[in-house]
Amino acid sequence: MNPFRCLFLIIIVTFNAFCQQLGPFVEILRKGRSSRDTNWKMDEILPSNYNYLVAPVVNNTAVQIDVSLSLLSFRSIKEKSLSFEVEVFLHQYWSDVRLRSPTGVDTKTKIRLNKSWKDKLWTPDTYFPNAIDGSVSNIMDPIVYLTIENQTKVFMAVKMTLEFSCDMNFAKYPFDTQKCSLELSS
C-alpha cells in the first residue's frame, strides 16, 4: 500500500471517530439549523421568578456538573512563550429543577434551544485556570448548543480555541518530552 493511501485511510478513520465524538453538533448539521424547537419563548420554559444568576440548588446541595472535553486538534506549540494552543469541545450537563416543559410537549421530549438561551439560563462558571487566552469558535453556527431533556436535564456544548501555559524544558532537545495539562475549574 502506498504511503498516501495509508495516510488517507488514517484520516478517514480519524474523521469517523471525530464525528462520533461530536454527537449533537453532527445532529444539527444533518438536520439543519432551522427548526421550530429552537424558537421557544422564555415564559414557555422559565417561570416568572427565574433568576439565571442563581444556581439551581436543591436542599442546600451544590449543583453537580458533569463535564467532558473532546480534544479536536493541537493547533500550535509556542516554545518562546512556553504555551500550546488547542481546539476543544466542552460538554457540560446539569439539572435545573426550576425549568418546565412547554405546554403540549411531553416532559421526556428533548428540547433544543438556540444560542441566545445561554444568557437566559443559569450556566456553570467553568473556566481553565492555566489558560492564557481563549475564544469561542465562530466558524460553525450555533457556537453554543443547548438542550433540555426530561424537563430539568440541561446539556451545553461549546467549541473553543484555548491557549495554555506549560512549563516546557528543552534541555534535552530533540529528545525531550513535555508534559502539559489542561486544568478545569468552577
N, C-alpha and C positions, 0 to 999 in steps of 0.2 A: 504494500500500500504506500503510495507516495506521501510525503510529509504534509502537503497541502490538504489532501483528502482527510488525513488523520486529524489535522487541526480543525477542519470544517466539522467533522463528526463531534469533536470535543465541544465546539461552540454550540452545536445543536443540542447536545445532551445538557450542557450548562444552561442554555436558554430554557429548555423544558423544565429543569429543576428550579430556575429562577421564576418562571411563570407559576409554578405550583406554590412558591413562597408568597407571591403577590396576592393571592386569594381575592379579596374584594375588588382590588383595582382591575384585575383581569375581567371580573364580572361586569364592571362598569364599561370597560372597553368593548366587550362583546354585546352588551345590551344597549349601549348608547347612553348619553347623559340626560336626554330629555325624557323625564318620567314624572307623572303626577305625584308619585310618592315622595319626591324631594321638595315639594312646594307646600308643606304643611304650614298652617297658621300657628302662631305661638299659643293662642288660647286653646288649641286642639290638644296640645301635649303638655303645656306648662300651666299649673294652677296660677291664679291671680297673685298669690303671695310668694311665688317662686323667686329666690334670690340666687343668681349664678355666682355670687361672691362667697356664699356659704356652702361648705361641704355637706353632702348628704349623710350626716351622722345618724346612726340608729342606736338607741340605748347607750349613749356615750362611748360607742366603739368607733375607732378610726375606720375610714373607708379603705377597703382592701383594693389595691390596684394591681392587676396582673399586666405585666409588660413583656413584650417580645421585641427583639431588634433583629432585623434582617440586614446583613451587610451586602450591599449591592455591588460596590466597587471600591477599590483603593484608587483614589484619583491622583494622589501625589505624595511623595516623601520629600520634606524640605529639610535638608541637612543643616543649612545655615541657621534657621530658626528653631531647629530641634522639634519639628512638628510633622504631622501627617494629615492628609485630608481624605475623608471617606464619604460615600453616599449611602444612606441607610433608609429603611422604612421603620418607623417607630409605631408599634401597635400597642394600644392601651385598652384595657377592659375594666369596668367598674359598675357598681349598681347605684342607681339613684331612685330611691323609693318614692320620691316626690312626683315623678313623671306619671303621665296617664296615657292610655290609648285613645286615639281619636274616635269619635262616635262612629259606629258601624264597622270598626276594624277589630278583628279578633286579637286578644292580648298575646297570642302566640305568633302573630304576624311580625316579620322583620320590617321595620320602618326605616327607609333610607332618607337621610336628611342632606340638604345641600350645605356647602361650606359656610354660609352665613350663620348657621346654627352654632358654630364654635364659640361665638361671642355671646350666645344666649344661654348656653348650658354651663353648669359647673364642669370644669375640666381640671385634671390634676396639674399641679405646678411642677411637672417633671422637668429636670434640667441636667446638663452634663457639666459637672464641676471643673473638669480639666479641659473643657473646650475653650479654644482661643477665639474662634469665630464660627458662625453658622448661619444658615439661611434655609427657609422652607422653599422647596423646589417649585418653580412656576412653569415648568416645561409641560406638565400634564394638568388638565383641569378635570376633576377637582383636585386641589392641592391637599385638602383635608377631606377624609372620607369618614362619615359618621352614620351609625345605625343604632336603633333601639330595638331590642328583642325582648320578648316576654314582658313588655311594658316597662321594665326597670333596668335591664342589662344594656349598658352603653358600650359601644365599640368605636374607637377613633384611631385612624391610621394617618400618618403624615410622612411624606417623603422629604428628607432633609440632606443637605450637604454640610458637613461639620469638619472643622479643623481642630485637632487635639495636640496638646503639648506632650512630648515624650523625651525622657532623659536618655538620649542616644549616646553611645560611646563608640567611636570609630577607630579606637587604638589598634584593633586587630584587622582593620580593613585590608583586603577584601574578604577576609574570613570571619568577619564579625557577625553576631546575631543580636538583633534588637528585640526587646520585649516592651510592648506599649499597651496601654489599657484605655478602654472607653468606660469612664465612670458615669454612673447614672444615679441621680438622687431625686428626692422630693421634699 
